Amino acid sequence: MSAENQAKAQIFPINALFSPNITQAQAHATNMLTQTTELMTTMSRELWEAQTRLLQVEAQQVAKVFAQPAAGGRPGEALVAYNHQLRESAERRVEHLRRVNDLMRDYSWQMLDIYAANLSKATKPIQDAMQRKS
């Protein structure tokens, strides 16, 4: 390291790098774990409910597929109805996947927000020490 760079290097007290108050650090960690646990529980419940709804709809769809066509009915009409049901089922699946994707994206952003908020709290002593040194 050159003499010029050594002159510019700043030395911070050790308590600026680590929380001087262990109970405060534990409170931040507990708060973050509580928030993330609540978020994971909420997200899991919403995902479970979405999967349950999809399973119910798919079970109804399967029951329709295995139902026998009306006697004396025209086979072409039965095929058209079957294809219509398949299309509706595919649209429901796509809609479901979009909902799950939105749910996971929202979950990810909320987790990032929690992490960022707690990171700024954890680094506050370092920021304060840097401002005092300046």
Sequence and secondary structure as in RCSB ss.txt:
>XXXX:A:sequence
MSAENQAKAQIFPINALFSPNITQAQAHATNMLTQTTELMTTMSRELWEAQTRLLQVEAQQVAKVFAQPAAGGRP
GEALVAYNHQLRESAERRVEHLRRVNDLMRDYSWQMLDIYAANLSKATKPIQDAMQRKS
>XXXX:A:secstr
  HHHHHH     HHHHS S HHHHHHHHHHHHHHHHHHHHHHHHHHHHHHHHHHHHHHHHHHHHHS   TT  H
HHHHHHHHHHHHHHHHHHHHHHHHHHHHHHHHHHHHHHHHHHHHHHHTHHHHHHHHHH 
